[in-house]
Amino acid sequence: MLPSRLRGCFQNSQGNPISDTEGPPESNPTIADYLMRRLAALGIRHVFRVPGDYAFPIDEAVERCNDLTWVGCSNELNAAYSADGYARVRGAAILCTTYNIGSAAALAGVMGSKAERVPVFHVVGSPAHASSARAPMHHTYGDGDYEQFCRYHEVSVCASAYLTPQYAIAEIERVIAEALSQRMPVYLQVPEDYAMMPVVGRPVDGVLLKEPPPSPVTRRSWMPP
């Protein structure tokens, strides 16, 4: 059963309501499931996170992905630094936080990853796009603008995306390309309702991330050659 605040606010790609018990079409995964599978296909095997209400659909998608394992952290800053260290060894990492209060707490660590040129995928669960006509919600400034923190985080990343069913596939590919080519963090904001809706279009088969040579900025004596 969906949380009461989300009931009745879902629509499919044709604009028709989705009932509380109706699942997504079998042909396409939900945004949350697709995002986690796509990132896991790069060879990432762990997700550093602090759970939060708006990120619960993402948390559940990680649980359903056999290739990913949670690494629980005591706070978001620790999670960001842990993801940074993991990415230096494995080539890339996933950091997952809730909206505003969680993502802002991780900001210093993510900005450090940008300075050191470390690719970290910062996945943030945000309020439902259709929540009561974008009414004031907790963890927000009460003005109904749920994209403002995506703009705030642009200083810490090389690319950002607000994922919707229609454009999730293309946007995910864009930020993956930017993160790996520039070797910097990216920010992916996933609204709570869209996270549980199926992507529109043909999903992309993942390609295993090839270990790139560390840049001179990020090379450390303890890193493998």
C-alpha positions in Angstrom: 0.0 0.0 0.0 1.3 3.5 -0.9 1.8 6.1 1.8 -1.4 8.2 2.2 0.3 11.3 1.0 1.0 9.7 -2.4 -2.4 8.0 -3.0 -4.1 9.3 -6.1 -1.2 11.4 -7.3 0.3 8.9 -9.8 -0.3 9.0 -13.5 1.0 6.7 -16.3 2.6 7.9 -19.4 -0.8 8.5 -21.0 -1.8 10.7 -18.1 -4.3 8.2 -16.7 -4.4 7.7 -12.9 -2.6 4.6 -11.4 -4.4 3.0 -8.5 -2.8 2.3 -5.2 -2.6 -1.4 -6.0 -1.7 -1.2 -9.7 2.0 -1.9 -10.4 4.1 -0.6 -13.3 3.9 -2.3 -16.6 6.0 -5.4 -16.8 7.7 -4.2 -20.0 9.7 -1.4 -18.3 11.2 -1.0 -14.8 10.4 1.9 -12.5 12.8 4.9 -12.5 14.3 3.8 -9.2 14.8 0.3 -10.3 16.2 1.3 -13.7 18.6 3.9 -12.2 20.0 1.4 -9.7 20.4 -1.4 -12.3 22.0 1.1 -14.7 24.6 2.3 -12.2 25.2 -1.3 -11.0 26.0 -2.2 -14.6 29.0 0.1 -14.4 30.5 -2.3 -11.8 29.5 -0.4 -8.7 28.6 -2.9 -6.0 27.8 -0.8 -2.9 25.6 2.2 -2.1 26.6 4.6 0.7 23.5 6.0 2.3 21.6 7.5 5.2 17.9 6.5 4.8 15.3 9.2 4.6 11.5 9.4 3.9 11.7 10.8 0.4 14.4 8.3 -0.6 12.5 5.2 0.5 11.5 4.2 -3.1 15.2 4.4 -4.0 16.2 2.4 -0.8 13.7 -0.3 -1.8 15.1 -0.4 -5.4 18.5 -1.1 -4.0 17.1 -3.9 -1.9 15.7 -5.4 -5.1 18.9 -5.1 -7.0 21.0 -8.3 -6.6 24.2 -6.5 -7.7 24.1 -3.8 -5.0 24.6 -3.9 -1.2 23.8 -1.1 1.3 26.5 0.5 3.4 24.8 2.3 6.2 26.5 5.4 7.5 26.0 7.4 10.7 25.4 10.7 8.8 25.4 12.0 5.3 28.9 13.6 5.5 30.4 10.3 6.4 28.5 8.7 3.6 29.9 11.2 1.1 33.5 10.7 2.2 33.0 6.9 2.2 31.6 7.1 -1.4 34.6 9.3 -2.3 37.1 6.7 -1.1 35.2 3.9 -2.7 35.2 5.7 -6.1 39.0 6.3 -5.9 39.5 2.5 -5.8 36.6 1.2 -7.9 36.3 4.0 -10.4 32.8 5.4 -9.4 30.5 5.3 -6.4 26.8 5.8 -5.4 25.8 8.1 -2.6 22.1 8.2 -1.6 20.4 10.7 0.6 17.0 12.3 1.2 16.0 15.7 0.1 17.6 19.0 1.3 18.4 18.1 5.0 20.2 15.0 3.8 21.8 16.2 0.6 22.9 19.5 2.1 24.6 17.6 4.9 26.6 15.7 2.3 27.5 18.8 0.3 31.0 19.3 1.7 32.1 15.8 0.9 30.6 15.9 -2.6 32.4 19.2 -3.2 35.6 17.6 -2.1 35.0 14.8 -4.7 34.6 17.5 -7.4 37.9 19.2 -6.3 39.7 15.9 -6.4 38.0 14.8 -9.6 36.3 11.7 -8.2 33.0 10.5 -10.0 30.3 10.0 -7.4 26.6 9.5 -8.4 24.6 11.5 -5.7 21.1 10.1 -5.8 18.5 12.2 -3.9 14.9 11.3 -3.2 12.7 14.4 -3.2 9.0 15.2 -2.5 6.4 13.8 -4.9 6.1 16.1 -8.0 2.3 15.9 -7.7 2.0 16.2 -4.0 -1.1 18.3 -3.4 -0.3 20.6 -6.3 3.2 21.1 -4.9 2.1 22.2 -1.5 4.6 23.1 1.2 6.3 20.0 2.5 8.8 19.3 5.3 12.5 19.5 4.3 11.5 22.3 1.9 11.3 26.1 2.2 7.5 26.0 1.9 7.3 27.6 -1.5 6.5 24.6 -3.6 9.7 24.8 -5.5 11.1 21.2 -5.3 13.9 21.8 -7.9 15.7 24.6 -6.1 18.0 22.3 -4.3 19.0 20.7 -7.6 20.2 24.2 -8.6 22.0 24.7 -5.3 24.0 21.5 -5.8 25.2 22.5 -9.3 28.2 24.1 -7.6 29.3 20.7 -6.4 28.8 18.6 -9.5 29.6 18.7 -13.2 26.0 17.7 -14.2 22.6 17.3 -12.6 19.2 15.9 -13.6 15.6 15.9 -12.3 14.3 12.5 -13.4 10.9 12.1 -14.9 9.4 9.0 -16.6 9.6 10.6 -20.1 13.2 11.7 -19.9 14.8 9.4 -17.3 16.6 7.1 -19.7 18.2 10.0 -21.7 19.0 12.0 -18.6 20.7 9.1 -16.8 22.9 8.4 -19.9 23.8 12.1 -20.0 24.9 12.3 -16.4 26.8 9.0 -16.6 28.7 10.3 -19.6 29.5 13.6 -17.9 30.6 11.9 -14.6 32.9 9.4 -16.3 34.4 11.8 -18.9 35.0 14.7 -16.5 35.6 12.4 -13.4 33.4 14.5 -11.2 30.3 14.0 -9.1 26.8 14.3 -10.6 23.4 15.0 -8.9 20.3 13.0 -9.7 17.0 14.1 -8.0 14.3 11.5 -8.1 10.8 12.7 -7.0 9.1 10.2 -4.7 6.1 9.6 -7.0 8.2 9.4 -10.2 10.6 6.9 -8.6 7.8 4.3 -8.6 6.6 5.0 -12.1 8.0 3.1 -15.2 10.5 4.7 -17.5 9.2 5.6 -21.0 11.3 4.3 -23.9 13.8 1.5 -24.4 16.1 0.9 -21.4 19.9 1.0 -22.1 22.0 -2.1 -21.5 24.7 -1.3 -19.1 28.4 -1.5 -19.9 30.9 -2.5 -17.3 33.1 0.5 -16.3 36.7 0.1 -17.4 39.1 1.1 -14.7 40.5 4.5 -15.9 44.0 5.6 -15.0 43.9 7.8 -12.0 44.4 11.5 -12.7 47.5 13.1 -11.1 45.2 15.0 -8.8 43.6 11.8 -7.3 46.6 9.4 -7.3 47.5 8.2 -3.8 50.4 6.0 -2.8 48.0 3.4 -1.5 46.0 3.1 -4.7 46.6 0.2 -7.1 48.5 1.1 -10.3 
